[in-house]
Amino acid sequence: MKETVSDLLQSALAALQSEGTLPADQTFTPQVGYTKDKSHGDYACNIALVAAKAAGCPPRKLAEELVARLPESTAVEKVEIAGPGFINFFMSTASAFEIVETILDQAEQFGRNDSGKREKVQVEFVSANPTGPLHVGHGRGAAIGDCLCRLLEANGYDVTREFYYNDAGAQINNLALSVQARVKGLSPEHESWPADGYRGDYIIDVANSYLAGEKIDADDRHVIGKADPDDLDAIREFAVAYLRREQDLDLKAFDVHFDVYFLESSLYKDGKVEATVKRLQENGYTYESEGATWLKTTEFGDDKDRVMRKKDGGYTYFLPDVAYHLDKWQRGFTTVINEQGADHHSTVTRVRAGLQALKADIPQGWPDYVLHQMVMVTRSGQEVKISKRAGSYVTVRDLIDEVGRDATRFFLAARRVDSQLTFDIDLARSQTNENPVYYIQYAHARICSVLRKLADEGVERGRNECAGELSLLTLDEEKELANQLAKFPELIANSAAQREPHHLTHYLRDLAGQFHTYYNAHKVLVEDSAIRDARVSLYLAIRQVIANGLDLIGVSAPEEM
C-alpha cells in the first residue's frame, strides 16, 4: 500500500511540474511513512513541506494543489491535510486486506525481494580463537551474524558465511602448554603450570584424548593423538584440531553453518603477510623507530601511527588482519561485513588505514563492521559468571542446554547490537507471555490449533488457501493486523540495509501481541461461515508471516506448544 500512495503522489507531482507550479528540472521523491496515530490515517507524507520552497508557496497551499491532482484510486478512502502541510491517507478496507491474498499466494517467499541482484557479500562472524568452548559473546555474534546473512539472502544477495580462525600466535602456544601440563599430570595449582595457561575442564578432555591416541576430524584436517608428552608441536596440532571440532559441534547445535573456514596460519604459510608488508614498504607508508617497523596510519585518520612489526620480529595482530582483508577483496567481495565484539573497535580504523596504504583500489570505509556489546547471563536475578567446562565464562552450550536453541538464538538477537544484553535464564525458560519467543511461537501454534479444530468440524483449509470474502473483515483490529502484515517486506529490506536484525524480533513480538489480543476478543469459528472463512484467511496470513520471520532468525515455528 505504501507503494500505491507513493505512486499517486508521484503522479500529482508530475502534474504540477507539467503545469509549471514545480520546476521540471528537479526531482521530487515523496517519502511515505506509517502514521503513529490512526486518527491521522494509515500513511502520511511531508512532500509539500519539502517542495514548498521550490514551488514558491506555503506548504499547506502546495499540499492542497497536490491533493487536487491525485489520481482516482479505489485503494484510498479519503485524504486529509494536517498541520503545516502533511498529507494523510486513509486506505479503504478492501485495499487493506489485499495483503492477505498476496501473503497466501507468495507463502514462504513473502517479504523476500531481489534488490541485491546476486551481488557477492561476505559476512565474517564468530571467528573465535580455537583455544576453548564458545562463550556467550561468541553466541551473540553467531545469532546476529547468521540472522544478518539470512536477511541479506532474503534481499537477493549471494552471501558467503566465513569463520576466521586465529590459529597462530601466543594464545595457541599457551593452549599447547596448558594441554601438555595436563598430559604430564599437572593441575592449575601446580607451580609449573603455565602463567597464561587455560584452566577449564575441557583442557583435561583434550589431554586425555591426546594420550588415548584418538583421531580428530575437524573441517580440513585429520589428526591422531601422538600420546607423547614431550612433543609440543604434536600437542599443539592436536589441541587446535580438537577445539575446532568442539566449536563446530557447538555451532551445529546452534544451527549455524559456514561456507568458508579461513586459517590465520595460511596467511603466513602462503606468504601473504610478508607480501603485504613488502607492498606497504614499497608504497612509502612504513618507517623504523625504536627497533620496530611502524605503519603511518595517521595519514588515513588514525590518532597515532601503529607498530606492525615488533622488535622481536613478530607481527602485531592488525597486520595479518590487513593481509586477510586484502585476500577478501581479491576474492571479489565488494561488500564485506565483519560481525565482531565491541572489543574489536580499535581495529576498525587500523585495518581500514592499512588497506588504504596498500593502494589496491579498495574503497574508503571498507569493510563494514557490526560490533556487538557484551552479554550478561543471570539466574534468579544474580549474574552467572562461571562454567565448569570452560573454567571462567558461560558457554553457548550452557545456554542451549538450559533454555534450548530457539530461546538462545532469539534472546541473543533481540537487542540492538550496540547495547549490552542481559540474558535472563529464568525468563528464557518460562512459558508465559513475558517470554517473547514463547509468546510468538504460541501465536503460530494457536493458529495451527484453530485449523485442527476446523478440520474436526469437517472443514478442510489448505495451508495457504484464501477463502471467504475479505471485505467482511470490518473490525479495526482486523485492519490493524493487515496493516502490520503489510509492513513485513519493508522491514526485511531495512533490517538488512541497516545491519540491524533486532528490528525483526520487535516486529514479531508486536504482531504476536496484536494477534493474541484479537484472538481473545473475537471468535474465529463462528456460525456465519462467510465471516469464519474470512477470519481464517487472515489467520493463515498471520501464521505465514510469523513463520517467515522466525525462519530469518533461525527459530522454529511449532504447530503445537
N, C-alpha and C positions, 0 to 999 in steps of 0.2 A: 504493500500500500504506500509506503514511503516513496517508492519509485513512481507510482501513479501521481502523487501530489507533486513531486519534483518535475515530472513531465508537463503537468498542467501549468505550473509556474513558468517553466521554460518557454512554453508556447505564448504565454502572456507577455513575457519579457521580449520575445522576438517581435510580437505585435507592436509593442511600444518603441522598439528600435526602428521598425519599418516606418512608423509614424513620425519619427524624429524626437520623440519625448526622451528617449535614451540614446546615447551615441552608438552608432552602428559599429564603430571600430573597437569597442570594448567588449570584454567577455564577462557576463554576469552568471554566476553559478549559485542557485538557491540552496542553502543548507537547511534541510528539513529535519526537525527533531521531534521527539515524543514530548508531549506536554506532561508536566508533573501533576497538574490539577485537571481532572477530566471535565470540569465545568468550562474549561477553556478549549475543549475539543480533544481530538486524538493526536493531531500533529500541529506544529507551529513553525513559522518561518520568519526570519528577520531581514529578508532581502530588501524590503522597502527602506529600512534604516541604512543598509549597506550602500544602496544605489541612489539614495536621495541626493547626494551632492552632485553626482553625475547628471541627474535629471534636473537639478536646479530648482527643486521644490521641496516642501516639508515632507518628511517620511510618511505621515498619515495620508497626505494627498496622493503620493505615489502609490501607497497601498490601495487606495480606492481605485486608482487607474488600473492597477494590476488585477484586482478582483473583477472589475468590469470586463476585462478581456480574457478571463479564464474560460477555456472551452467547456461545453456541457459535459458532464460525466455522471453516470449512474452511481459511481463509487462514492461521490461526495453528497452528503445530505444538506449541509449548509456551510457557509464560510463567514467568519466574523473578523472584524479589525479591532484589535485591542491596544490600549495604551498609546504610545507614540507612533505605532505603525506595525505592530506584529500582526501577521495574518494567521488566523486559527482555522483549522479544517476539522469538521465533524464528518466522519465517514458513515456511509449508510450501513445498516445492519447486514444487508446482503453482501456487500463488499468485504465486510469484516470477516465473514465466515468462508470466503473463497480460500483462505489459507488452509482450512481443514481438508478440502479436496486436494490441494497441492501437496500437503504433507503425506496424505494417504497414497497419493499417486507416486510420489518420489521415494517414499519409505526410507530405507537406510541412507539414501543419497540426499535427503532433505538437509539443508544447511551447508552442503558442500558446493564448491564452485571451482572454476578452472583459471582463476585470475593469475595463479603462479606460472601458468603456461609451461609446466615441467622444468622450470629453472632449477638448476642444481643448488641445493642448500645442504651444508654440513652442520650438524649440531653435535658439539662435543660436550658430554656431561658425565657426571660421576668421577671418572678419571682418578680413582683412589690409588694411593701407593699400595703395592702388593705386600704390605707388612702386617696386615691384620684384618679382622672382620670389618664389614662396612658399618660405620656408625650412623646415627640418626641424621647427621648433616649430609652424609652421602645419600641417605634415603630421601631427604628433601630434594636434593639435586636430581635424583633419579625420577621422582614423581613429577617435578616441574619440567625437567628436560624431556621426558617421554611424552608428557601431555603437550608440550610445545611442538614436538615432532608430529604428533597426531593432528594438531591444529593446522600446522603447515601443510601436511598432506591433504587435509580437508579443503585447503585453499589451492590445491593443484600444484604444489611444489614437489620436486623429486628430492626426497630427503635421505641423507645418509647419516646414520647414527654412529658416532665414533667414541671410543674409550681410549684414553691415553694413559699408558702405564709408565709411571716413573720408576722404572726398574734399574736405575743406575744411581750411584751416589752414596752418601754417608748412611742414609736410613736403611738401605739394603744391606750394607756391611753390618750395621747394628742388629738387623734381623738375623743374619748368619751367625754372628757371635752369640746372640741370645739362644738360638736353637742349638748351637754347639755346646753351650754351657749346660743346657738341659740334657743333651745327649751324654754328657760326661757326669750326669747325676747331680749337678749343682742346682740350687734354688736361688731366687732373687735375694734372699737374705745372706747368701754366702759372700764373703769378702772379695771373691774373684769374679763376682757377677759383673758383666759389662756396665759401665757407668750410665750409658744411654740405652741399656737393653730394654726389651719388651717383656712385660711381666704377666700377661694374661695366660689363662689356662690353655689357650689354643697353641701356645708355644710347646707345651708338653705333648699335645696331639701331633704336631709336626715332627718333633724329635722321635716319638715312638714309631711313627710311620716310617721315618728315615731308617731307624735301626732295624725295623722289620723288613726292609728291602721292598717296600710296596711300590707299585707302579702308579704314577700320577699322569692322567691325561688332562691337559689344560690347553684348550684352543689350538695353538700352533706347535706345541711341544709335548713330548712324552718322556718322562724322567723316572728312573728307577733309583730308589734309595740305595746308596753305596754301603751304608752301615759303618763307615769308617769315621770315628770321632775326630780324627786329626785332619781330614781333608775339607778345609773350609770352603774351597771352591765348589766341591760337590754338595756340601750342605747348603750353600747359598743358592745354587741352581735348583735344588730340590725344594727348599723353603719357598722360593718365589713361585715355582710351579704349583705347589700345594695351596698356597694362599690365593693364587689366581683362580684355581679351581673352586675354592671356597667362596670367593666373591662372585664367581659366575653362578654358583648354586643359589646364593642369596638373591641375585638379580633375577634368576629364573623363578624363584618363589615369589618375587615381586612383579612378575610378568613384564620384565624389561629386557629387551634384547638389543644387541648391537650388530651393525654390519661390518665394522672395522675395529680391530684391536691394534693400536699402534704402540710400539715399544720405544721408549726413550733410548734404550741401548742401541737400537738400529740406527739412530742418527749418528752415533759415534762410529759404529761398525761400517756404515756406508760412506763415511767421510763428509756427511752433510754439515756437521758442526764446524769442522775445520774449513770447509768451503765457505761457510757463512762468515767466519772470522776473516778469511782472506778477502772476501768481497767488501766487507766493511772497511778494512785497512786500505784497500785499493781506492775506495771512494773518499778517503781522507777524513773519516769520521772517528778515528781512534787515535790515542796517544798513550805514551808510557809515563807513569808517575808512581813514585814510591814502590817501585818494583812490580807494579801491576799494570795491566792493559785496561784503559778506560774507553767507554763509548760516549761520544758527545751528544747525549740525549737532550741536553738543554737546547740544542738547535731545533728540536722538534716539540718543545713545550714542557719538558720535564723541569722540575725545580732545581735539579743538580745533575751533573754527569754521573754515570754509573760504572762501577767496576764490572768488566765482563770476563777477565781472566785474572785470577788471584796470583799472589806471589808464589804460591807452591805449584803453579801451572794449571790448577783446576779451574773449571768454569763456574761462574755464578749461575744461579738457577734460571735467570731470564734469558741467557744466551741460547741454550738449547731450545727454549720456547720460541725464540725468533727463528731458528732453523726449522723448527717444526711447523710454524705458520707459513714460512716460505714454501715448504713442501705442500701444505694445504692449497696455497694459491696456485702452485704449479700443477696440482691435480685438477684444476679447473673450477674450484669453488669460489664463485664471485661473491657469494653470501656465506659467511661463517658465523655461527653463534656459539659462544662459549658460555655454558651454564656452570657457574662455579660458586664457591662460598665467598662471602664478603671479605674474607682474609686475603683474597687474591686481588683486592682493589689496587694495591700498589703496582701490580704487574701490568695493568692495562696501559698506562702511559709508556712504560718502558718497552713493552713488546711492540706497540704501535710506532714508537720512535725508532726502534731497531729496524722495523720493516721499511720505514721511510728512508732510512740511511742506506738500505740495500739498493735503492734506485731501481726497483723491479716493476715500476708502473702499478704499484699497489695503491689503491685509493686511501686518502687520509681517513682516519676513523675506522679503518678495517683492522680486525674483525669486530663484530658486535659482541657485547658482553651482557649477560644476565647474571647478576650477583645476588645470591640469597643470603639472608641473615640466619643467625643461629637458631637452633631448636632446643627448647627446654621441655623435658618429659616430667610429668607429675603424676602422682598417685595419692589419693586421699589428701589432696592439697599440698603435698610435700614433693619437692624435686627428687627425681630418681636419677642418680649420677653414675652408678657403677653396675656393670655387668660382669658376672664371674668369668664368663667365657672370654671377654675382652680385657678385663682387668681394670680398666679406668674409664669406660664410657658405655652408654647404652647402644646396642647394635640394632640394625634393621631387622635381623632375625628375631630379636627380643620382641619388637613391636608386632611383627607378623604373628608370632606365637601367642602374644597376649590378646590382640584385638582382630586378627585376620588381615588379609591382604587388602580387601576393599576399603575398610576403615583407615588403614595405614596410608594407602595411596591418597584417599580423599582428603584426610586431615593435613597431610604434608603439602598438598597443592592448594589448600583452601584460603591462604592468606597472600597478600601482596608479597612479592619476593623480597622487597627491601624492608619488610617489617619482621621483627622477631616473632617466633611462633611458639606457643605453649601447647604441647601435645598432652591432653588430659586423657590418661588411660581409662579412667572410670567413665568419662563421657563417651569415649570411643566404643566402649563395651556395652553401653546402655542401649536398651531397646525402648527409647522414649522419643517424643517429638523434639527433645532438646538435642538429640544426636542428628546432625544434618544428613549424614549418609544414610542412616536408618530411615529418616523422615522421607527422603527422596525415593529410596528403594521401596518403601512401603506404599508410596503413591502408585508406582508401577505395579506392584503386587495386587493392590486394591482393584485396579482396573482389570487385571487378569482374572481376579475372583469374580467380578461382575460378569465377565464374559462366560465363565464357567456356570454361573447361576442362570444366565440367559440360555445356555446350551441345555441345562437341565430342564428348562421350560419348553424345550423343543425348538428354540430359535438359534440357528447357527449363523454366526457372522464371521466372514473371512477376516484374517488378521489386519488387512488394510482395505476392507470393503466399506465404501462410503454409501450409507443407505439413509433414507429419510430426507425430508425437506428441511434443509438447514435454516431456512427463513423462520422456522418455528422456534428457533433459539432466540428469544427476545429479552431474556434477563440480562441485567447489567453485568452480573458475574460471568455470564457466558461470553459476552462481548469482550470483557477484560481478559478472559482466558485466551480468546482468539488473538487479541492484540499482543499478548505476551508470547504466544507461539510465533507470531509474525516477526518478532524481534530476533529469533534464533539465528537466521543466516547472517545478519549484520554483526551479531555478537561473535560468531565464529571468525568472520573476517577481521574485526577489530582486535580480538584477543590475540590472533596470530601477528597482526601488524604491530601491535603494541608490546608483544612478547610478554603478555600478562594472562596466563592461564586461569588465575583465580577468578576472573570475571565469570567463567563458565560455572564454577561451583556456586557462586552467588546467584546466578540466573536460575540454576536448577532448584536451589532452595526456595527462591521466590515462586517459581512455577508450581512446585510441590505444595507450598503453602496456599496458593490460590486454589489449587485443585482440592485439597483436603477441606477447605472452608466451603467450597461449592458442594462437595460430596456430602458433607454433614448437613447442609441446609436443604438440599433438593434431591429427591429420589430420581434415579435413572430408570429403574424397572417399574415404570408406571403403567396403568391400564391403557392409556392412549398410546397405541403402538407407533403412531407417527412421531410424537414427541420423544418416545423411548428411542426410536431408531436414530433420530437426530442427535440426541444426547450421547448415545453410544458412539456415534461417529466422532463427536468432539472428544470423548474419552479415548478413542483409538488414536486420534491425532496427538493428544497429550502423552499417551504411552509411548508413541513413536519418538517424540522429541526427547522425552526423558531417557529412553534407551540410547538414542543417538548421542546425547550429551554425556551420559555416563561412559559410553564407549570411548569418547575422546579423553576421558580422564583415566581410562583403564580400569573402570569399576563395573561390576556385573549388574545386570538388571533382572533380579529374580522374579519369577512368576508366583512364588509363594514365600511367605516370611515365617 
